[in-house]
Amino acid sequence: MRRRVILVTDGDEYAQRTLEHIARKMGGRCISQSQGNPTHLSGMQMVQYILQTPYDPVFVMFDDCGFIGEGPGERAMKVVATHKQIEVLGAIAVASNTHQNEWTRVDVSVDRFGMLTGNGVDKNGIEEFESGRINGDTVYSLDQLNIPIIVGIGDIGKMGRYDDLQAGCPITEQAVQIILERSGFYDI
């Protein structure tokens, strides 16, 4: 059976705690070993962890730590996303301050107030004027992969405390729910 995975373009400790919380709440799993800023595991190491996981959805973190172009997180993401035993349900594209160098298309974004928009959002979860794209430091490869839905959000677990763990991480959870609903995850 193929593991069903959500790719997340952030790997700091806030992202890890947030995704672990959401995974527990939904009965899925977070590959905590994928946490790192930058990503320190290879794509094949991540695949092995994913395949050992008995529950879906599986959240996997990728981070380039500001590396311009294809960094370690994006190289690992390509391996995971194209592995024949993995089905990518979608990706959460996390905004960062990248000086406009790297961006990806997004199908929808969730701002810090939980509002859906066709525009991108910035690191703080504030809607931007750019339609259908988000700037981030580990998003370079997303457009090259066959990802059914990409949801843009601000910095996971932060966004001016609107996505704080003590608040239940509502913005990240909403992004996950969008991916699960649109991917047909609940249809099985």
C-alpha positions in Angstrom: 0.0 0.0 0.0 1.3 3.5 -0.9 1.8 5.9 2.0 -0.2 9.2 1.6 2.0 12.2 2.3 1.7 15.9 2.7 4.9 17.9 1.9 5.7 20.9 4.1 8.3 23.5 3.1 9.4 24.4 6.6 11.6 22.4 9.0 12.1 24.5 12.1 11.1 23.5 15.6 7.8 25.5 15.4 6.8 23.5 12.3 7.8 20.3 14.0 5.7 20.9 17.1 2.7 22.2 15.0 2.7 19.2 12.6 3.1 16.7 15.5 0.1 18.3 17.1 -2.0 18.1 14.0 -0.9 14.6 13.2 -1.9 13.4 16.6 -5.3 15.1 16.3 -6.0 13.6 12.9 -4.6 10.1 13.6 -1.7 10.6 11.1 2.0 10.8 11.7 4.7 13.4 11.4 8.2 12.3 10.5 9.9 14.3 13.3 13.3 13.2 12.0 12.7 15.3 8.9 12.9 18.4 11.1 16.0 20.5 10.4 17.0 23.9 9.2 18.4 23.0 6.7 17.1 19.5 6.0 19.8 17.0 7.1 18.2 13.7 5.9 18.5 12.5 2.3 15.4 11.8 0.3 15.9 8.0 0.6 16.3 8.2 4.4 13.0 10.1 4.5 11.3 7.5 2.3 12.4 4.8 4.6 10.9 6.6 7.6 7.7 7.2 5.7 7.3 3.6 4.7 7.7 2.5 8.3 4.8 4.7 9.3 1.5 2.7 9.8 -0.9 5.7 9.6 -1.9 8.3 7.0 -1.6 11.2 6.4 2.2 11.5 6.8 3.6 14.9 7.3 7.2 15.5 6.0 9.2 18.7 6.5 11.7 20.1 4.0 13.9 23.2 4.6 16.7 24.9 2.6 17.5 27.5 5.3 17.5 30.3 2.7 19.8 28.5 0.2 19.1 30.0 -3.3 18.2 27.6 -6.0 17.8 23.9 -5.4 19.0 23.2 -1.8 19.1 20.0 0.3 15.4 20.2 1.3 14.3 20.5 -2.3 16.6 17.6 -3.4 15.1 15.4 -0.7 11.6 16.6 -1.6 12.0 15.5 -5.3 13.1 12.0 -4.2 10.1 11.6 -1.8 7.5 13.1 -4.2 8.6 10.8 -7.1 8.9 7.5 -5.1 6.6 4.8 -6.4 5.4 3.8 -2.9 4.4 7.3 -2.0 1.2 9.2 -3.0 1.6 13.0 -2.5 -1.8 14.4 -1.4 -0.6 18.0 -1.6 1.9 20.5 -0.3 1.9 23.3 2.2 4.1 26.1 0.8 5.3 28.2 3.6 6.2 31.9 3.0 9.5 33.3 4.0 11.5 36.5 3.5 13.4 35.4 0.3 13.9 38.8 -1.4 11.6 37.6 -4.2 14.1 35.1 -5.5 12.1 31.9 -5.1 8.4 31.4 -5.6 5.9 28.8 -6.5 2.3 28.8 -7.8 -0.3 28.1 -5.2 -3.9 26.9 -5.8 -5.1 28.8 -2.7 -3.6 30.5 0.4 -4.9 30.8 3.9 -4.2 34.1 5.6 -3.5 34.5 9.3 -7.2 35.2 9.9 -8.3 31.9 8.3 -9.6 33.5 5.1 -9.0 31.8 1.8 -7.5 33.9 -1.0 -6.3 33.3 -4.6 -3.3 35.5 -3.8 -0.2 34.6 -1.9 0.5 35.5 1.7 3.7 36.7 3.4 5.6 35.2 6.3 3.2 36.8 8.7 0.2 35.4 7.0 -0.8 38.8 5.5 -2.4 38.6 2.0 -0.1 39.9 -0.8 -1.1 41.3 -4.2 0.5 38.6 -6.2 -2.1 36.3 -7.6 -1.6 32.5 -7.3 2.0 32.6 -6.0 4.0 32.6 -2.8 7.6 33.5 -2.0 9.5 31.0 0.1 12.9 29.5 0.5 12.1 25.8 -0.2 9.4 26.2 -2.8 11.7 26.2 -5.9 11.0 22.6 -6.9 7.2 22.4 -6.2 6.3 23.5 -9.7 8.4 20.7 -11.2 6.6 18.0 -9.3 3.2 16.5 -9.9 1.4 17.9 -6.7 -2.4 17.8 -6.9 -2.8 20.9 -4.6 -0.5 23.5 -3.1 -1.8 25.6 -0.2 0.2 28.7 0.7 0.4 29.9 4.4 2.6 32.2 6.5 5.3 30.9 8.9 3.9 27.7 10.6 3.3 28.0 14.3 3.8 31.7 14.2 2.0 34.3 12.1 1.8 36.9 14.9 0.5 34.1 17.3 -2.5 33.4 15.1 -1.1 29.9 14.4 0.3 29.4 17.9 0.4 25.9 19.4 -1.6 27.1 22.4 -4.3 28.3 20.0 -4.4 24.8 18.4 -2.5 25.9 15.2 -5.7 26.7 13.3 -4.2 28.1 10.2 -1.9 25.1 9.5 -4.8 22.8 10.4 -7.0 24.6 7.9 -4.4 24.2 5.2 -4.2 20.4 6.0 -7.9 20.1 5.9 -8.1 21.7 2.5 -5.5 19.3 1.1 -7.3 16.3 2.7 -10.7 17.3 1.3 -9.5 18.2 -2.2 -7.3 15.1 -2.5 -10.2 12.7 -1.8 -8.5 11.4 1.4 -11.8 11.1 3.1 -13.5 9.3 0.2 -12.0 5.9 1.0 
